[in-house]
Amino acid sequence: MDALGCLVRFVLLPGQRHDMVGVEPLIRNVCFDALLGDKAFDVDWLRAELNQRGASAVIPPKANRKQQFAYDRDMYRWRHLIENYFAKIKEFRGIATRYDKTDTSFRANLNLVACLSG
């Protein structure tokens, strides 16, 4: 998502895979100043990658993390744009219920919905 809440890029993953598997391909060759994510994205390799790029990690630390990190709580509130986007695309029945049998047709429909929702 960009700062306006529009889809920039997406990666389809199997349902049983953790979202962290798709992060590296999503941020590859993309310039940004900050990455907003929930606690599931609080991993050392991602924080190191963002630090190397000079981007801010706006990710609350997990409760069991030994070293707690500060994050911009005001900026984190903008994460609602991501949640709003998913709510918007789920208005399209085929996306919400995953009627498509193949990943190719689901990807095509998701691209179409992204164009209509943007």
N, C-alpha and C positions, 0 to 999 in steps of 0.2 A: 504494500500500500504506500501511496505517497502521502504528502502532508494534507492533501485534500480528501483523503479516504478513497481514492480510486485505485483499482488494481493495476499493478505494474508488471508483475510476473507471478506465476504459480507453478508448483511442481505437484504432480499427483503421486501419492504414496499409497502402498497397501494399507488397509485399515488397521492392521495389527502393528504397524511400525510407529515408533515415536516421532514426533514432529521435528526433533533435532536432526534427523537424517536429511531432511529437506532444506535445512538452513544454509549450508555451504553452497549448494547450487543456486539458491535464491540471491545471495549477496555477492556472488562472483561477478566481477566487472561492473558493479553498480557503485556509484559514488553517493554517499549520504553522510549526514552529520550526526545522526542519532538513530539507534535502533530501539524500538519499544517492544517489550515482550513481557509475558507473565513469568511467574517463578519457574516454570518448566524450562525456560531458556537460560536459567542461571547455571551455566557451566563454564569451567575455567578456559577451555579452548576458545569459546566464543568471546569471552571477555578479553582474552589476549589478542585475538584477531581484531576486535574493535579498537583496542588500545593502539595496536600497530597502525591502523588506518587513521587514527586521530578522531574516531567517532565515539560519541557518548553511548554508554550502555544504560538505557533507562529500563532496568530490569530489577525488580525487588529481589533481595537475596532469599534463598530458602531458609527456613527456620533452623535447620540442622547444620548450616554452614558455620565452620569454626571462625572464619574471618568475615564479618558482616560488611557489606559494601553500602555506601551511601548512593542514593539515586534521586533524581529530580522528581519529586512527588507531583508537582504542578504539571510537568510535561507528561508524566505517566497517565494523568487524567485524559489525555488525548487518545489513549488506547481505545476509548469508546467508539472512535471512528471505525476501527477494525470490527468490533462487535456489531455495529450498525450495518456495515457492509454485508456481513454474513447474514444478518436478518433480512436485508433487502434482497439478496439473491435467493434466499429460501422461499421467497414469495412465488418463485417459479417452481411449479410442482415437480417437474422432472429433475431439477437439481436437488430439491429438498428430500425427495424419496429415492433418488438414485436409480431411476428406472432404466437408465442406459445399461446395456449388457457389456459394452466394451469400454476400455479406457479412452479409446479414440473418439467415440461418440460423446462420452461424458466431457472430455476436454473441449470438443467442438461446441457443445451446448454451453459450457462454462464461459468460453470466449464470447459467444453470442450474448449471453446474459450480462457479462461484464461490459460489453458495448452498450447495451440497452440501459444498464444501471448507472453508468458513469456519468 
